[in-house]
Amino acid sequence: MEHNEPRNETEAALYDFKEGLGTFTQKMPKIAKHFNAFTEACFEEGKLSQKEKQLIALGISIFSQDEYCIIYHTKGCLDQGATEEEILEAIGVSAAFGGGAAMSQAVTLVQECMTDLNQYKQ
């Protein structure tokens, strides 16, 4: 189901990211092509599942305080079937390294994303 207008802040951020990536791709197609191919290869199923890779990416996003990636990889975790408990455990590991700054993103942005994204999954 396509939506023209975002239903919440999480969707708005995802739309902004997609739009920005589209603009970059138009202006720098060669770089975008290679970056996208590299990223897709990194997230392919391998010895680690795609869900595990999304959980790792979420943890790194939280540690690096990258809000767009936090939103994107929270969605990736949910899309790959990660449970709330698995996501919260990944957050705990991130906070062990990133301290209060990582935890603040986890208890606000990640939880808001999970709520926003799960409310339309029925």
N, C-alpha and C positions, 0 to 999 in steps of 0.2 A: 504494500500500500504506500503510494507516494504522497508526501505532504508538502504543500507549498510553503507553509509557515511553520517554524519550529514550535513545538508544544511546550517547551520548557528551556531553561538555560543550558542544560546538557546538550540537547539537540541543536540549539543555536550555536554553541561552540563547535560541535561536529560539522555543521554546515559552513561555518567560517573557515575551519581548517580545510574542508573539501574545496571550497571556493578559492582559497589562497593557493592550494596545491595545483588546482586547475590553471590559475593564472601563471604560476611558475612554470608549469608544464608547457604552456603556450609560448612563453618567452625563452625557455631554456630546454627544449625538447630532448636534446641529447643527454644532458645531465639527468633530467627527470627519468628518462628511460632506463639509464644505468642504475640510478639510485633505487627506482622501483623494483627492478630485477634483483638487485642485491638484497633488498628488504624482503621481497617475496621468498627468495631462497633461504634466508635466515629463519623465516617463520614456517617453512615447510615441515611436515611431520618427519621426524627422524628418530633418533634414540630418545629424544625428548618429544613429548606430545605437543601439539599446538597449544593446548591449554596450559601446560607447564611453561612454554615459551611466553605466553601472554602474561602469566603470573610473574615471571622474571622481569619482563618489560615493564609491568606495572610497578614493581619494586624499584627498578632503576628510575622510572619517571618520578616516583614519590621522592626518592633520595635527591634527585637533581632539581626538584621543584618545578618541573615542566608541566604546567596546568593542562595544556592541550593534549600532551601525551598521557597524562593521568586519566583524562576523560576518554581518550581513544582506547587506551589499553584496559580501562575498567570495562568498557563496552566489549573489547576483544575477549576478556576473561569470561564475561557473561555469555557471549556468543559461542564460546568454546565449552560451555557447560560448567564453568567454575561455580561452586557454591559460595554463598556469603561467608561461610566459615573458612573456606580456602582463601578467599580474597582477604579476609581479616587476618589470617595467619601470615600471608605474604606481607601485609602491612606491618605486622609485628616485627618481622625480620628487617624490613626497611627502617623502622623506627630504632631498631637495635644499632644500626649504623648511622642513621641520620638524626637521631635524637628528637627533640621537640619540634623542630621544623618539619621533619617527615611526618611525625604523628599529627601535627596540626592539619596537614593536607589530608591525611587519612580519615580523621574524625569529622572533617567537613566535606571536602570536595568528593572524595571517593564514596562516602555514604550518600551524599546527595545524588551522585550519578547512579548508584545502584537503585535508589528509590525512583528516580526519573525514568530510567530505562526499564525497570521491572513493571512499572504501572501499566504499560501498554502491551505486555506479553500474554494477554489472556485471550 
